[in-house]
Amino acid sequence: MARSPGGWWELDTPRVRHGVDYEFRVGGDGPFPDPRSAWQPYGVHGPSRWLEHGAFVWSDEGWQQPPLGSAVIYELHVGTFTEEGTFEAAIGRLEHLCRLGVTHVELMPVAEFSGARGWGYDGVDLYAPHHAYGGPEGLKRLVNACHERGLAVLLDVVYNHLGPSGNYLERFGPYFTDRYSTPWGDAVNVDGPGSDEVRRFLIDNALMWLREYHFDGLRIDAVHAIADTSARHFLEQLADEVDGLESALARHLVLIAESDLNDPRIVRPSAIGGYGIDAQWNEDFHHALHAALTGEREAYYADFGTLADLAKTLTRGFAYDGRYSLHRERRHGRPATGLTGHSFVGCLQNHDQVGNRALGERTSQLLSEGQLKIGAALVLASPFVPMLFQGEEWGASTPFLYFTDHAEAELADAVRRGRQEEFAAFGWGPDEIQDPQAETTFTRSKLAWHELEVEPHARLLAWHRALIDLRRRLPSLRDGNLENTSVRFDETARWLVMRRGPVSVVCNLSEAAQRVEAPGLEGGEVVLSSDTSSATPTQLEPGALVLAGHAVAIVR
């Protein structure tokens, strides 16, 4: 190859065409896969295969995703969503998602990672869809099938680090820096010498998923771990270039960030000093809701647990907006003044909050059926963009555990030790932690689809469908204006009422039936109630509602 300006090497050859395998040698070492390989049929250590994106025939011309403010997102992991664990098999379950009423499917990372099974956050060939899932062709077929059924598709991407196995990027340039570190390894160099091309590598990757695979948006993993002190933050540049692609394609595109910073700048427009991302995961809302329902207070849940915390997130976005955090032992966050609820994605479950438990328990293993229905109502009637995690809609009994498939014994042992150290803060002992490398850890995490037909799963599924349908039919439940949401609660009696315009969500978090004071219900009607017991039927009284224990009702 011939040296070109800027550190590039080039070769113009007719030998490289669709379906041809090729590799690189660098300084006499190798062979290595192409850093921008679009196809890795043999895994992270094998040769690359040339891909002509134009060979695929799409049928989604004219497709537009619905606005994020009206979205209901469904997060799924391709490998465990079906028994087969492939893109093709996932197509067979899309009708379930359509009947459920979700609008957006969010795929956990699919970029090529080590082995045949994993969460995907240790990807190393960022441009290549994982071979075990079905490669580039399979992914395009899945996205196309989603669009044919009216489902938008988001992709989870990881730009804060790369996985440890098959990571050959450092052989090709200054992709990493020792000036910062991340919990997962070397930090990506986005602000040091040579970082212009590193930023180009990552942003071109984002644009590729949106352009060549027709994704409707990206969820950007752990942006707080992207260390960037430059005047124009990497996220701002990414948002600007995605805006440009949106105009070029005449197709709406969205960016959602995962952030642990409680910093509203991430979703503020760049014109007023923000980064221009469309929305961010609201970790405070998850933690407040989880702690209020489960009573857990370990690790970061020590900062939550009161209904006041939950009420604050529902009306002001962040619970920690400059407050002192016991868990962090410092003040955390800043106010989300001026933001709408549509700037936040809210959930009761996601892959992290389930999978980062020693036993991978879902809330269906931690809560009663009534509590699960309360949690679902507060998520799906909240001012935020609601998100469900695969199987949550029927209270799946299967866990979602952390699993890997590293061939290197030393790396596998390091992963095991790392999990044990991470779980120590939650009080879990080493014997409780499932071996990430065991294949059974992976197979146990696969959804059991037969559960949809049996109780209590069928009741929970019907409840989620009813809530999503109600959100679709009642505009006030989709209103993102936080000023139009008010919350009343009683910490001692354990009840909470969230008012969304003319609609009230009345929750009894106590085990005992009680009369919940809710002024303004006069003349209303109960449009949905979780209480199916004949002993304490939901009763609407002047200025109050009588609810069974662990029950919720929606009044309009």
Secondary structure, DSSP 8 states (H G I E B T S, - for coil): -EEEGGGEEE---TT--TT-EE-EEETTEEEE--TT-S--TT-TTS-EE---GGGS----TT-----GGG--EEEE-HHHHSSS-SHHHHHTTHHHHHHHT--EEEE---EEESSS---STTEEEEEEE-GGGTHHHHHHHHHHHHHHTT-EEEEEE--S---SSS--GGGTS--EEEEEEETTEEEE-SSSTTHHHHHHHHHHHHHHHHHHS--SEEEE--GGG----SSS-HHHHHHHHHHHHHHHHTS--EEEE--SS--GGGGS-GGGT----SEEE-HHHHHHHHHHHH---SGGGGG--SHHHHHHHHHHS-S-SSEEETTTTEEE----TT--GGGEEEES--HHHHHTSTT---GGGTS-HHHHHHHHHHHHTSSSEEEEETTGGGT--S--------S-HHHHHHHHHHHHHHHGGGT--GGGS--TT-HHHHHTTS--GGGGGSTTHHHHHHHHHHHHHHHHH-HHHH---GGGEEEEEETTTTEEEEEETTEEEEEE-SSS-EEEE-TT-TT--EEEE----SSS--EEETTEEEE-TTEEEEE-
